[in-house]
C-alpha cells in the first residue's frame, strides 16, 4: 500500500515537472530564445558577447532563431521585443553586447528609441505574454 502511494506520488511529480518544462518561457513563441542565446554567445555575468558581429547582425541572428513581436533601432543599438521581455544589442569593442531584461525596465531605459512601442505603464498595456488579449 505504501509503495503504491509512493509510485503515484513519483508519477505525479514527473508529470508536473514535464508540464512545467513544456510551459517554460523558451517553449513560448513570444519568449526570448534565452537557451539559444546562452549556447550561442559568450556569457559575461548577466549579459552575453559576440566579439565579431555588429548589433544588426546579432539581432538578425536572434530574429532568425525566434522572430520578435517588434523591433526598433537607434544609436547603433537594436531592440527586440518579446512579450514581457526585450533584448538590447549594443556595440561593444569590435563586437556586440546582448542584454535581456524585463520589458518595463528596458522600455524606461531606452524609451527615446522606442517611440512607437507601448508604454508599459499605460492602462492599455497588456504585455504580450500568457493571457495576451484577454
N, CA, C and O atoms as a printed pandas DataFrame, in Angstrom:
     atom_number atom_name residue_name chain_id  residue_number  x_coord  y_coord  z_coord
0              1         N          UNK        A               1    0.823   -1.190    0.000
1              2        CA          UNK        A               1    0.000    0.000    0.000
2              3         C          UNK        A               1    0.865    1.250    0.000
3              4         O          UNK        A               1    0.594    2.175   -0.766
4              5         N          UNK        A               2    1.898    1.308    0.837
5              6        CA          UNK        A               2    2.789    2.462    0.856
6              7         C          UNK        A               2    3.548    2.591   -0.443
7              8         O          UNK        A               2    3.774    3.704   -0.917
8              9         N          UNK        A               3    3.949    1.464   -1.037
9             10        CA          UNK        A               3    4.696    1.530   -2.294
10            11         C          UNK        A               3    3.796    2.044   -3.424
11            12         O          UNK        A               3    4.286    2.720   -4.329
12            13         N          UNK        A               4    2.503    1.741   -3.395
13            14        CA          UNK        A               4    1.577    2.248   -4.402
14            15         C          UNK        A               4    1.459    3.764   -4.295
15            16         O          UNK        A               4    1.464    4.458   -5.311
16            17         N          UNK        A               5    1.356    4.276   -3.092
17            18        CA          UNK        A               5    1.297    5.723   -2.895
18            19         C          UNK        A               5    2.590    6.395   -3.341
19            20         O          UNK        A               5    2.571    7.473   -3.936
20            21         N          UNK        A               6    3.699    5.749   -3.049
21            22        CA          UNK        A               6    4.995    6.284   -3.436
22            23         C          UNK        A               6    5.118    6.351   -4.962
23            24         O          UNK        A               6    5.603    7.344   -5.505
24            25         N          UNK        A               7    4.681    5.307   -5.642
25            26        CA          UNK        A               7    4.728    5.274   -7.110
26            27         C          UNK        A               7    3.814    6.362   -7.672
27            28         O          UNK        A               7    4.200    7.078   -8.596
28            29         N          UNK        A               8    2.612    6.489   -7.125
29            30        CA          UNK        A               8    1.683    7.527   -7.596
30            31         C          UNK        A               8    2.275    8.919   -7.387
31            32         O          UNK        A               8    2.180    9.775   -8.267
32            33         N          UNK        A               9    2.883    9.144   -6.228
33            34        CA          UNK        A               9    3.492   10.441   -5.955
34            35         C          UNK        A               9    4.647   10.720   -6.919
35            36         O          UNK        A               9    4.808   11.843   -7.396
36            37         N          UNK        A              10    5.446    9.692   -7.201
37            38        CA          UNK        A              10    6.570    9.853   -8.133
38            39         C          UNK        A              10    6.065   10.150   -9.539
39            40         O          UNK        A              10    6.612   11.016  -10.222
40            41         N          UNK        A              11    5.030    9.444   -9.976
41            42        CA          UNK        A              11    4.453    9.677  -11.304
42            43         C          UNK        A              11    3.880   11.102  -11.374
43            44         O          UNK        A              11    4.067   11.800  -12.370
44            45         N          UNK        A              12    3.191   11.520  -10.325
45            46        CA          UNK        A              12    2.628   12.872  -10.295
46            47         C          UNK        A              12    3.736   13.920  -10.355
47            48         O          UNK        A              12    3.593   14.936  -11.036
48            49         N          UNK        A              13    4.839   13.680   -9.646
49            50        CA          UNK        A              13    5.954   14.630   -9.660
50            51         C          UNK        A              13    6.591   14.711  -11.047
51            52         O          UNK        A              13    6.929   15.796  -11.520
52            53         N          UNK        A              14    6.752   13.557  -11.692
53            54        CA          UNK        A              14    7.334   13.544  -13.044
54            55         C          UNK        A              14    6.415   14.267  -14.020
55            56         O          UNK        A              14    6.887   15.042  -14.851
56            57         N          UNK        A              15    5.115   14.027  -13.931
57            58        CA          UNK        A              15    4.169   14.713  -14.812
58            59         C          UNK        A              15    4.175   16.222  -14.572
59            60         O          UNK        A              15    4.134   17.003  -15.523
60            61         N          UNK        A              16    4.225   16.629  -13.321
61            62        CA          UNK        A              16    4.256   18.052  -13.004
62            63         C          UNK        A              16    5.528   18.700  -13.546
63            64         O          UNK        A              16    5.481   19.798  -14.100
64            65         N          UNK        A              17    6.661   18.022  -13.386
65            66        CA          UNK        A              17    7.923   18.559  -13.908
66            67         C          UNK        A              17    7.888   18.658  -15.426
67            68         O          UNK        A              17    8.391   19.625  -15.998
68            69         N          UNK        A              18    7.300   17.666  -16.080
69            70        CA          UNK        A              18    7.183   17.683  -17.539
70            71         C          UNK        A              18    6.314   18.847  -17.997
71            72         O          UNK        A              18    6.660   19.549  -18.947
72            73         N          UNK        A              19    5.194   19.048  -17.326
73            74        CA          UNK        A              19    4.315   20.159  -17.678
74            75         C          UNK        A              19    4.988   21.509  -17.456
75            76         O          UNK        A              19    4.853   22.410  -18.283
76            77         N          UNK        A              20    5.705   21.655  -16.360
77            78        CA          UNK        A              20    6.401   22.913  -16.093
78            79         C          UNK        A              20    7.478   23.174  -17.136
79            80         O          UNK        A              20    7.665   24.314  -17.561
80            81         N          UNK        A              21    8.181   22.141  -17.547
81            82        CA          UNK        A              21    9.209   22.286  -18.579
82            83         C          UNK        A              21    8.568   22.661  -19.902
83            84         O          UNK        A              21    9.082   23.526  -20.611
84            85         N          UNK        A              22    7.475   22.037  -20.244
85            86        CA          UNK        A              22    6.783   22.333  -21.507
86            87         C          UNK        A              22    6.236   23.747  -21.520
87            88         O          UNK        A              22    6.124   24.357  -22.584
88            89         N          UNK        A              23    5.894   24.278  -20.355
89            90        CA          UNK        A              23    5.331   25.626  -20.269
90            91         C          UNK        A              23    6.383   26.685  -19.983
91            92         O          UNK        A              23    6.035   27.847  -19.770
92            93         N          UNK        A              24    7.660   26.319  -19.971
93            94        CA          UNK        A              24    8.701   27.309  -19.673
94            95         C          UNK        A              24    8.806   28.324  -20.781
95            96         O          UNK        A              24    8.312   28.102  -21.887
96            97         N          UNK        A              25    9.454   29.449  -20.488
97            98        CA          UNK        A              25    9.490   30.568  -21.427
98            99         C          UNK        A              25   10.192   30.237  -22.730
99           100         O          UNK        A              25    9.853   30.841  -23.748
100          101         N          UNK        A              26   11.140   29.325  -22.766
101          102        CA          UNK        A              26   11.828   29.036  -24.010
102          103         C          UNK        A              26   10.935   28.281  -24.982
103          104         O          UNK        A              26   11.226   28.254  -26.178
104          105         N          UNK        A              27    9.850   27.664  -24.503
105          106        CA          UNK        A              27    8.919   26.997  -25.390
106          107         C          UNK        A              27    7.837   27.929  -25.901
107          108         O          UNK        A              27    7.079   27.560  -26.797
108          109         N          UNK        A              28    7.752   29.117  -25.353
109          110        CA          UNK        A              28    6.749   30.105  -25.719
110          111         C          UNK        A              28    7.210   30.851  -26.963
111          112         O          UNK        A              28    8.331   31.357  -27.003
112          113         N          UNK        A              29    6.361   30.922  -27.972
113          114        CA          UNK        A              29    6.731   31.587  -29.216
114          115         C          UNK        A              29    6.926   33.085  -29.050
115          116         O          UNK        A              29    7.540   33.719  -29.908
116          117         N          UNK        A              30    6.413   33.674  -27.957
117          118        CA          UNK        A              30    6.598   35.100  -27.686
118          119         C          UNK        A              30    7.783   35.361  -26.769
119          120         O          UNK        A              30    8.039   36.511  -26.413
120          121         N          UNK        A              31    8.507   34.325  -26.383
121          122        CA          UNK        A              31    9.578   34.467  -25.407
122          123         C          UNK        A              31   10.936   34.645  -26.079
123          124         O          UNK        A              31   11.169   34.179  -27.194
124          125         N          UNK        A              32   11.815   35.327  -25.370
125          126        CA          UNK        A              32   13.195   35.474  -25.811
126          127         C          UNK        A              32   13.799   34.070  -25.915
127          128         O          UNK        A              32   13.582   33.252  -25.020
128          129         N          UNK        A              33   14.548   33.767  -26.977
129          130        CA          UNK        A              33   15.197   32.452  -27.077
130          131         C          UNK        A              33   16.430   32.385  -26.170
131          132         O          UNK        A              33   17.562   32.291  -26.646
132          133         N          UNK        A              34   16.191   32.434  -24.872
133          134        CA          UNK        A              34   17.276   32.505  -23.881
134          135         C          UNK        A              34   18.264   31.359  -23.990
135          136         O          UNK        A              34   19.476   31.576  -23.985
136          137         N          UNK        A              35   17.759   30.155  -24.088
137          138        CA          UNK        A              35   18.650   28.997  -24.128
138          139         C          UNK        A              35   19.548   29.056  -25.356
139          140         O          UNK        A              35   20.736   28.748  -25.269
140          141         N          UNK        A              36   19.001   29.441  -26.479
141          142        CA          UNK        A              36   19.793   29.569  -27.708
142          143         C          UNK        A              36   20.859   30.652  -27.545
143          144         O          UNK        A              36   22.004   30.459  -27.953
144          145         N          UNK        A              37   20.493   31.779  -26.957
145          146        CA          UNK        A              37   21.463   32.855  -26.720
146          147         C          UNK        A              37   22.561   32.363  -25.799
147          148         O          UNK        A              37   23.737   32.636  -26.043
148          149         N          UNK        A              38   22.201   31.638  -24.739
149          150        CA          UNK        A              38   23.206   31.091  -23.809
150          151         C          UNK        A              38   24.187   30.178  -24.519
151          152         O          UNK        A              38   25.387   30.215  -24.245
152          153         N          UNK        A              39   23.682   29.356  -25.433
153          154        CA          UNK        A              39   24.534   28.398  -26.140
154          155         C          UNK        A              39   25.366   29.052  -27.242
155          156         O          UNK        A              39   26.450   28.568  -27.568
156          157         N          UNK        A              40   24.872   30.138  -27.812
157          158        CA          UNK        A              40   25.487   30.739  -28.993
158          159         C          UNK        A              40   26.528   31.799  -28.659
159          160         O          UNK        A              40   27.517   31.937  -29.378
160          161         N          UNK        A              41   26.323   32.546  -27.584
161          162        CA          UNK        A              41   27.181   33.683  -27.276
162          163         C          UNK        A              41   27.944   33.469  -25.973
163          164         O          UNK        A              41   27.601   32.584  -25.190
164          165         N          UNK        A              42   28.962   34.265  -25.742
165          166        CA          UNK        A              42   29.821   34.144  -24.568
166          167         C          UNK        A              42   29.225   34.921  -23.401
167          168         O          UNK        A              42   28.974   36.122  -23.502
168          169         N          UNK        A              43   29.002   34.223  -22.298
169          170        CA          UNK        A              43   28.419   34.865  -21.104
170          171         C          UNK        A              43   29.430   35.804  -20.458
171          172         O          UNK        A              43   30.616   35.490  -20.364
172          173         N          UNK        A              44   28.945   36.956  -20.016
173          174        CA          UNK        A              44   29.746   37.925  -19.258
174          175         C          UNK        A              44   28.883   38.397  -18.101
175          176         O          UNK        A              44   28.297   39.478  -18.160
176          177         N          UNK        A              45   28.807   37.610  -17.075
177          178        CA          UNK        A              45   27.903   37.926  -15.970
178          179         C          UNK        A              45   26.472   37.691  -16.413
179          180         O          UNK        A              45   26.110   36.575  -16.787
180          181         N          UNK        A              46   25.653   38.740  -16.373
181          182        CA          UNK        A              46   24.242   38.614  -16.743
182          183         C          UNK        A              46   24.007   38.841  -18.234
183          184         O          UNK        A              46   22.886   38.662  -18.711
184          185         N          UNK        A              47   25.046   39.233  -18.981
185          186        CA          UNK        A              47   24.907   39.544  -20.399
186          187         C          UNK        A              47   25.726   38.563  -21.238
187          188         O          UNK        A              47   26.367   37.655  -20.708
188          189         N          UNK        A              48   25.692   38.766  -22.561
189          190        CA          UNK        A              48   26.426   37.906  -23.483
190          191         C          UNK        A              48   27.157   38.761  -24.499
191          192         O          UNK        A              48   26.746   39.883  -24.795
192          193         N          UNK        A              49   28.253   38.217  -25.034
193          194        CA          UNK        A              49   29.065   38.926  -26.010
194          195         C          UNK        A              49   29.176   38.137  -27.306
195          196         O          UNK        A              49   29.252   36.909  -27.307
196          197         N          UNK        A              50   29.184   38.872  -28.401
197          198        CA          UNK        A              50   29.601   38.354  -29.695
198          199         C          UNK        A              50   30.787   39.237  -30.076
199          200         O          UNK        A              50   30.600   40.416  -30.378
200          201         N          UNK        A              51   31.999   38.692  -30.068
201          202        CA          UNK        A              51   33.179   39.533  -30.248
202          203         C          UNK        A              51   33.377   40.063  -31.665
203          204         O          UNK        A              51   34.184   40.970  -31.867
204          205         N          UNK        A              52   32.664   39.524  -32.649
205          206        CA          UNK        A              52   32.947   39.856  -34.040
206          207         C          UNK        A              52   31.803   40.477  -34.828
207          208         O          UNK        A              52   32.055   41.097  -35.862
208          209         N          UNK        A              53   30.565   40.339  -34.389
209          210        CA          UNK        A              53   29.417   40.748  -35.197
210          211         C          UNK        A              53   28.860   42.102  -34.761
211          212         O          UNK        A              53   28.963   42.485  -33.596
212          213         N          UNK        A              54   28.271   42.815  -35.712
213          214        CA          UNK        A              54   27.628   44.099  -35.413
214          215         C          UNK        A              54   26.299   43.852  -34.704
215          216         O          UNK        A              54   25.761   42.747  -34.776
216          217         N          UNK        A              55   25.763   44.861  -34.021
217          218        CA          UNK        A              55   24.455   44.696  -33.391
218          219         C          UNK        A              55   23.355   44.275  -34.376
219          220         O          UNK        A              55   22.508   43.452  -34.028
220          221         N          UNK        A              56   23.354   44.819  -35.584
221          222        CA          UNK        A              56   22.314   44.417  -36.545
222          223         C          UNK        A              56   22.487   42.967  -36.977
223          224         O          UNK        A              56   21.493   42.280  -37.215
224          225         N          UNK        A              57   23.716   42.485  -37.084
225          226        CA          UNK        A              57   23.947   41.073  -37.433
226          227         C          UNK        A              57   23.491   40.154  -36.308
227          228         O          UNK        A              57   22.870   39.120  -36.559
228          229         N          UNK        A              58   23.795   40.526  -35.074
229          230        CA          UNK        A              58   23.375   39.720  -33.920
230          231         C          UNK        A              58   21.853   39.727  -33.797
231          232         O          UNK        A              58   21.245   38.681  -33.571
232          233         N          UNK        A              59   21.233   40.905  -33.945
233          234        CA          UNK        A              59   19.776   40.994  -33.866
234          235         C          UNK        A              59   19.129   40.130  -34.946
235          236         O          UNK        A              59   18.116   39.478  -34.692
236          237         N          UNK        A              60   19.700   40.119  -36.136
237          238        CA          UNK        A              60   19.155   39.294  -37.215
238          239         C          UNK        A              60   19.296   37.805  -36.886
239          240         O          UNK        A              60   18.394   37.020  -37.181
240          241         N          UNK        A              61   20.405   37.416  -36.287
241          242        CA          UNK        A              61   20.598   36.014  -35.899
242          243         C          UNK        A              61   19.569   35.603  -34.841
243          244         O          UNK        A              61   19.005   34.510  -34.907
244          245         N          UNK        A              62   19.332   36.481  -33.872
245          246        CA          UNK        A              62   18.338   36.189  -32.834
246          247         C          UNK        A              62   16.953   36.118  -33.468
247          248         O          UNK        A              62   16.165   35.229  -33.145
248          249         N          UNK        A              63   16.656   37.048  -34.365
249          250        CA          UNK        A              63   15.372   37.042  -35.083
250          251         C          UNK        A              63   15.197   35.743  -35.869
251          252         O          UNK        A              63   14.104   35.176  -35.894
252          253         N          UNK        A              64   16.256   35.275  -36.504
253          254        CA          UNK        A              64   16.182   34.033  -37.276
254          255         C          UNK        A              64   15.857   32.852  -36.368
255          256         O          UNK        A              64   15.130   31.939  -36.760
256          257         N          UNK        A              65   16.399   32.875  -35.154
257          258        CA          UNK        A              65   16.100   31.801  -34.194
258          259         C          UNK        A              65   14.653   31.879  -33.715
259          260         O          UNK        A              65   13.958   30.865  -33.658
260          261         N          UNK        A              66   14.203   33.078  -33.372
261          262        CA          UNK        A              66   12.812   33.286  -32.959
262          263         C          UNK        A              66   12.435   34.729  -33.269
263          264         O          UNK        A              66   13.042   35.670  -32.758
264          265         N          UNK        A              67   11.433   34.884  -34.105
265          266        CA          UNK        A              67   11.001   36.223  -34.515
266          267         C          UNK        A              67   10.436   36.993  -33.328
267          268         O          UNK        A              67    9.686   36.453  -32.514
268          269         N          UNK        A              68   10.809   38.248  -33.249
269          270        CA          UNK        A              68   10.335   39.128  -32.187
270          271         C          UNK        A              68    8.960   39.677  -32.533
271          272         O          UNK        A              68    8.526   39.606  -33.683
272          273         N          UNK        A              69    8.272   40.228  -31.523
273          274        CA          UNK        A              69    6.985   40.874  -31.748
274          275         C          UNK        A              69    7.173   42.232  -32.403
275          276         O          UNK        A              69    6.335   42.673  -33.190
276          277         N          UNK        A              70    8.280   42.895  -32.074
277          278        CA          UNK        A              70    8.569   44.210  -32.641
278          279         C          UNK        A              70   10.066   44.439  -32.560
279          280         O          UNK        A              70   10.771   43.805  -31.775
280          281         N          UNK        A              71   10.539   45.368  -33.397
281          282        CA          UNK        A              71   11.967   45.667  -33.444
282          283         C          UNK        A              71   12.146   47.162  -33.681
283          284         O          UNK        A              71   11.386   47.784  -34.422
284          285         N          UNK        A              72   13.168   47.726  -33.036
285          286        CA          UNK        A              72   13.497   49.134  -33.205
286          287         C          UNK        A              72   15.015   49.268  -33.164
287          288         O          UNK        A              72   15.723   48.346  -32.758
288          289         N          UNK        A              73   15.500   50.427  -33.591
289          290        CA          UNK        A              73   16.936   50.674  -33.533
290          291         C          UNK        A              73   17.190   52.154  -33.267
291          292         O          UNK        A              73   16.328   53.001  -33.498
292          293         N          UNK        A              74   18.388   52.442  -32.778
293          294        CA          UNK        A              74   18.799   53.817  -32.517
294          295         C          UNK        A              74   20.146   53.844  -31.840
295          296         O          UNK        A              74   20.454   52.963  -31.037
296          297         N          UNK        A              75   20.965   54.848  -32.152
297          298        CA          UNK        A              75   22.318   54.972  -31.594
298          299         C          UNK        A              75   23.134   53.689  -31.769
299          300         O          UNK        A              75   23.833   53.268  -30.847
300          301         N          UNK        A              76   23.048   53.078  -32.932
301          302        CA          UNK        A              76   23.776   51.838  -33.270
302          303         C          UNK        A              76   23.332   50.643  -32.443
303          304         O          UNK        A              76   24.026   49.626  -32.425
304          305         N          UNK        A              77   22.188   50.734  -31.752
305          306        CA          UNK        A              77   21.660   49.630  -30.958
306          307         C          UNK        A              77   20.430   49.051  -31.645
307          308         O          UNK        A              77   19.742   49.733  -32.403
308          309         N          UNK        A              78   20.172   47.788  -31.364
309          310        CA          UNK        A              78   18.981   47.099  -31.859
310          311         C          UNK        A              78   18.173   46.642  -30.656
311          312         O          UNK        A              78   18.733   46.182  -29.661
312          313         N          UNK        A              79   16.847   46.771  -30.751
313          314        CA          UNK        A              79   15.940   46.401  -29.668
314          315         C          UNK        A              79   14.921   45.412  -30.211
315          316         O          UNK        A              79   14.252   45.691  -31.206
316          317         N          UNK        A              80   14.800   44.255  -29.561
317          318        CA          UNK        A              80   13.841   43.236  -29.974
318          319         C          UNK        A              80   12.877   42.992  -28.821
319          320         O          UNK        A              80   13.304   42.707  -27.702
320          321         N          UNK        A              81   11.571   43.104  -29.091
321          322        CA          UNK        A              81   10.555   42.924  -28.044
322          323         C          UNK        A              81    9.939   41.545  -28.152
323          324         O          UNK        A              81    9.473   41.133  -29.214
324          325         N          UNK        A              82    9.946   40.839  -27.029
325          326        CA          UNK        A              82    9.362   39.502  -26.901
326          327         C          UNK        A              82    8.417   39.507  -25.709
327          328         O          UNK        A              82    8.864   39.325  -24.576
328          329         N          UNK        A              83    7.136   39.708  -25.929
329          330        CA          UNK        A              83    6.165   39.662  -24.842
330          331         C          UNK        A              83    6.545   40.578  -23.693
331          332         O          UNK        A              83    6.549   41.799  -23.851
332          333         N          UNK        A              84    6.860   40.011  -22.548
333          334        CA          UNK        A              84    7.177   40.781  -21.348
334          335         C          UNK        A              84    8.666   41.056  -21.186
335          336         O          UNK        A              84    9.086   41.580  -20.154
336          337         N          UNK        A              85    9.470   40.710  -22.188
337          338        CA          UNK        A              85   10.914   40.915  -22.133
338          339         C          UNK        A              85   11.399   41.606  -23.393
339          340         O          UNK        A              85   10.683   41.690  -24.390
340          341         N          UNK        A              86   12.627   42.098  -23.331
341          342        CA          UNK        A              86   13.243   42.668  -24.529
342          343         C          UNK        A              86   14.725   42.348  -24.547
343          344         O          UNK        A              86   15.350   42.132  -23.509
344          345         N          UNK        A              87   15.268   42.323  -25.747
345          346        CA          UNK        A              87   16.691   42.110  -25.963
346          347         C          UNK        A              87   17.255   43.407  -26.519
347          348         O          UNK        A              87   16.715   43.972  -27.469
348          349         N          UNK        A              88   18.338   43.872  -25.923
349          350        CA          UNK        A              88   19.055   45.034  -26.430
350          351         C          UNK        A              88   20.420   44.555  -26.898
351          352         O          UNK        A              88   21.152   43.907  -26.149
352          353         N          UNK        A              89   20.758   44.880  -28.145
353          354        CA          UNK        A              89   22.063   44.527  -28.698
354          355         C          UNK        A              89   22.772   45.840  -29.001
355          356         O          UNK        A              89   22.313   46.631  -29.825
356          357         N          UNK        A              90   23.897   46.062  -28.327
357          358        CA          UNK        A              90   24.612   47.329  -28.483
358          359         C          UNK        A              90   26.063   47.076  -28.872
359          360         O          UNK        A              90   26.595   45.993  -28.627
360          361         N          UNK        A              91   26.704   48.072  -29.479
361          362        CA          UNK        A              91   28.108   47.920  -29.850
362          363         C          UNK        A              91   28.976   47.722  -28.605
363          364         O          UNK        A              91   28.748   48.341  -27.566
364          365         N          UNK        A              92   29.965   46.853  -28.733
365          366        CA          UNK        A              92   30.905   46.608  -27.641
366          367         C          UNK        A              92   32.250   46.245  -28.248
367          368         O          UNK        A              92   32.397   45.189  -28.863
368          369         N          UNK        A              93   33.218   47.111  -28.076
369          370        CA          UNK        A              93   34.543   46.954  -28.678
370          371         C          UNK        A              93   34.385   46.662  -30.161
371          372         O          UNK        A              93   33.849   47.496  -30.890
372          373         N          UNK        A              94   34.832   45.507  -30.627
373          374        CA          UNK        A              94   34.699   45.192  -32.060
374          375         C          UNK        A              94   33.474   44.330  -32.330
375          376         O          UNK        A              94   33.265   43.899  -33.465
376          377         N          UNK        A              95   32.665   44.071  -31.315
377          378        CA          UNK        A              95   31.511   43.198  -31.476
378          379         C          UNK        A              95   30.247   43.785  -30.889
379          380         O          UNK        A              95   29.958   44.971  -31.052
380          381         N          UNK        A              96   29.490   42.933  -30.197
381          382        CA          UNK        A              96   28.189   43.349  -29.664
382          383         C          UNK        A              96   27.953   42.785  -28.275
383          384         O          UNK        A              96   28.397   41.685  -27.945
384          385         N          UNK        A              97   27.243   43.565  -27.470
385          386        CA          UNK        A              97   26.795   43.149  -26.141
386          387         C          UNK        A              97   25.306   42.870  -26.224
387          388         O          UNK        A              97   24.546   43.669  -26.770
388          389         N          UNK        A              98   24.889   41.736  -25.681
389          390        CA          UNK        A              98   23.491   41.309  -25.713
390          391         C          UNK        A              98   22.958   41.321  -24.286
391          392         O          UNK        A              98   23.509   40.669  -23.399
392          393         N          UNK        A              99   21.874   42.077  -24.076
393          394        CA          UNK        A              99   21.243   42.158  -22.766
394          395         C          UNK        A              99   19.785   41.718  -22.883
395          396         O          UNK        A              99   19.087   42.088  -23.828
396          397         N          UNK        A             100   19.339   40.931  -21.920
397          398        CA          UNK        A             100   17.928   40.542  -21.839
398          399         C          UNK        A             100   17.395   41.142  -20.542
399          400         O          UNK        A             100   17.979   40.970  -19.472
400          401         N          UNK        A             101   16.279   41.847  -20.660
401          402        CA          UNK        A             101   15.704   42.438  -19.460
402          403         C          UNK        A             101   14.192   42.500  -19.571
403          404         O          UNK        A             101   13.611   42.330  -20.643
404          405         N          UNK        A             102   13.585   42.746  -18.437
405          406        CA          UNK        A             102   12.150   42.917  -18.359
406          407         C          UNK        A             102   11.741   44.079  -19.269
407          408         O          UNK        A             102   12.426   45.100  -19.316
408          409         N          UNK        A             103   10.642   43.928  -19.980
409          410        CA          UNK        A             103   10.200   44.949  -20.923
410          411         C          UNK        A             103   10.051   46.317  -20.257
411          412         O          UNK        A             103   10.476   47.328  -20.817
412          413         N          UNK        A             104    9.461   46.353  -19.089
413          414        CA          UNK        A             104    9.227   47.629  -18.393
414          415         C          UNK        A             104   10.553   48.349  -18.134
415          416         O          UNK        A             104   10.674   49.542  -18.414
416          417         N          UNK        A             105   11.538   47.637  -17.605
417          418        CA          UNK        A             105   12.836   48.257  -17.315
418          419         C          UNK        A             105   13.526   48.706  -18.600
419          420         O          UNK        A             105   14.041   49.821  -18.684
420          421         N          UNK        A             106   13.529   47.829  -19.596
421          422        CA          UNK        A             106   14.171   48.162  -20.861
422          423         C          UNK        A             106   13.507   49.329  -21.558
423          424         O          UNK        A             106   14.180   50.181  -22.139
424          425         N          UNK        A             107   12.187   49.369  -21.500
425          426        CA          UNK        A             107   11.451   50.463  -22.128
426          427         C          UNK        A             107   11.845   51.798  -21.490
427          428         O          UNK        A             107   12.120   52.770  -22.193
428          429         N          UNK        A             108   11.869   51.835  -20.156
429          430        CA          UNK        A             108   12.217   53.080  -19.476
430          431         C          UNK        A             108   13.674   53.483  -19.749
431          432         O          UNK        A             108   13.985   54.669  -19.854
432          433         N          UNK        A             109   14.537   52.513  -19.859
433          434        CA          UNK        A             109   15.956   52.780  -20.114
434          435         C          UNK        A             109   16.201   53.322  -21.521
435          436         O          UNK        A             109   17.054   54.188  -21.714
436          437         N          UNK        A             110   15.452   52.813  -22.507
437          438        CA          UNK        A             110   15.698   53.150  -23.910
438          439         C          UNK        A             110   14.485   53.812  -24.573
439          440         O          UNK        A             110   14.343   53.745  -25.794
440          441         N          UNK        A             111   13.632   54.432  -23.806
441          442        CA          UNK        A             111   12.363   54.975  -24.285
442          443         C          UNK        A             111   12.522   55.898  -25.494
443          444         O          UNK        A             111   11.659   55.907  -26.372
444          445         N          UNK        A             112   13.579   56.654  -25.556
445          446        CA          UNK        A             112   13.744   57.609  -26.665
446          447         C          UNK        A             112   13.871   56.910  -28.017
447          448         O          UNK        A             112   13.614   57.522  -29.054
448          449         N          UNK        A             113   14.270   55.613  -28.017
449          450        CA          UNK        A             113   14.381   54.846  -29.260
450          451         C          UNK        A             113   13.124   54.020  -29.542
451          452         O          UNK        A             113   12.968   53.482  -30.639
452          453         N          UNK        A             114   12.244   53.920  -28.572
453          454        CA          UNK        A             114   11.085   53.025  -28.667
454          455         C          UNK        A             114    9.799   53.830  -28.744
455          456         O          UNK        A             114    8.816   53.494  -28.084
456          457         N          UNK        A             115    9.795   54.863  -29.525
457          458        CA          UNK        A             115    8.701   55.826  -29.532
458          459         C          UNK        A             115    7.354   55.230  -29.911
459          460         O          UNK        A             115    6.323   55.736  -29.467
460          461         N          UNK        A             116    7.326   54.179  -30.710
461          462        CA          UNK        A             116    6.036   53.611  -31.108
462          463         C          UNK        A             116    5.712   52.311  -30.372
463          464         O          UNK        A             116    4.685   51.692  -30.651
464          465         N          UNK        A             117    6.561   51.890  -29.446
465          466        CA          UNK        A             117    6.254   50.717  -28.637
466          467         C          UNK        A             117    5.294   51.120  -27.526
467          468         O          UNK        A             117    5.306   52.273  -27.094
468          469         N          UNK        A             118    4.464   50.194  -27.055
469          470        CA          UNK        A             118    3.506   50.543  -25.995
470          471         C          UNK        A             118    4.193   50.849  -24.667
471          472         O          UNK        A             118    5.141   50.172  -24.270
472          473         N          UNK        A             119    3.706   51.862  -24.004
473          474        CA          UNK        A             119    4.223   52.245  -22.695
474          475         C          UNK        A             119    3.721   51.227  -21.670
475          476         O          UNK        A             119    2.512   51.064  -21.507
476          477         N          UNK        A             120    4.636   50.540  -20.976
477          478        CA          UNK        A             120    4.205   49.510  -20.028
478          479         C          UNK        A             120    3.460   50.065  -18.820
479          480         O          UNK        A             120    2.850   49.302  -18.071
480          481         N          UNK        A             121    3.499   51.368  -18.621
481          482        CA          UNK        A             121    2.785   51.973  -17.500
482          483         C          UNK        A             121    1.403   52.484  -17.879
483          484         O          UNK        A             121    0.675   52.994  -17.027
484          485         N          UNK        A             122    1.034   52.350  -19.152
485          486        CA          UNK        A             122   -0.290   52.808  -19.568
486          487         C          UNK        A             122   -1.346   51.772  -19.182
487          488         O          UNK        A             122   -1.040   50.589  -19.030
488          489         N          UNK        A             123   -2.561   52.217  -19.029
489          490        CA          UNK        A             123   -3.670   51.333  -18.633
490          491         C          UNK        A             123   -3.966   50.298  -19.707
491          492         O          UNK        A             123   -4.502   49.232  -19.402
492          493         N          UNK        A             124   -3.631   50.590  -20.947
493          494        CA          UNK        A             124   -3.960   49.673  -22.044
494          495         C          UNK        A             124   -2.879   48.636  -22.302
495          496         O          UNK        A             124   -3.089   47.725  -23.104
496          497         N          UNK        A             125   -1.727   48.748  -21.644
497          498        CA          UNK        A             125   -0.646   47.792  -21.913
498          499         C          UNK        A             125   -0.989   46.415  -21.397
499          500         O          UNK        A             125   -1.397   46.261  -20.246
500          501         N          UNK        A             126   -0.825   45.406  -22.247
501          502        CA          UNK        A             126   -1.128   44.030  -21.874
502          503         C          UNK        A             126    0.099   43.142  -21.905
503          504         O          UNK        A             126    0.015   41.987  -21.487
504          505         N          UNK        A             127    1.221   43.622  -22.376
505          506        CA          UNK        A             127    2.466   42.861  -22.296
506          507         C          UNK        A             127    2.725   41.928  -23.433
507          508         O          UNK        A             127    3.800   42.004  -24.028
508          509         N          UNK        A             128    1.828   41.059  -23.775
509          510        CA          UNK        A             128    2.061   40.112  -24.848
510          511         C          UNK        A             128    2.436   38.738  -24.358
511          512         O          UNK        A             128    2.721   37.855  -25.167
512          513         N          UNK        A             129    2.444   38.528  -23.057
513          514        CA          UNK        A             129    2.766   37.216  -22.505
514          515         C          UNK        A             129    1.522   36.354  -22.429
515          516         O          UNK        A             129    0.541   36.634  -23.119
516          517         N          UNK        A             130    1.535   35.296  -21.596
517          518        CA          UNK        A             130    0.371   34.438  -21.459
518          519         C          UNK        A             130   -0.856   35.259  -21.075
519          520         O          UNK        A             130   -0.778   36.120  -20.199
520          521         N          UNK        A             131   -1.956   35.003  -21.708
521          522        CA          UNK        A             131   -3.190   35.726  -21.429
522          523         C          UNK        A             131   -3.325   36.975  -22.263
523          524         O          UNK        A             131   -4.233   37.775  -22.036
524          525         N          UNK        A             132   -2.434   37.163  -23.229
525          526        CA          UNK        A             132   -2.470   38.354  -24.078
526          527         C          UNK        A             132   -3.834   38.475  -24.741
527          528         O          UNK        A             132   -4.362   37.495  -25.268
528          529         N          UNK        A             133   -4.397   39.658  -24.715
529          530        CA          UNK        A             133   -5.659   39.909  -25.390
530          531         C          UNK        A             133   -6.876   39.552  -24.585
531          532         O          UNK        A             133   -7.994   39.687  -25.083
532          533         N          UNK        A             134   -6.708   39.105  -23.365
533          534        CA          UNK        A             134   -7.866   38.737  -22.535
534          535         C          UNK        A             134   -8.489   39.962  -21.921
535          536         O          UNK        A             134   -9.475   39.853  -21.191
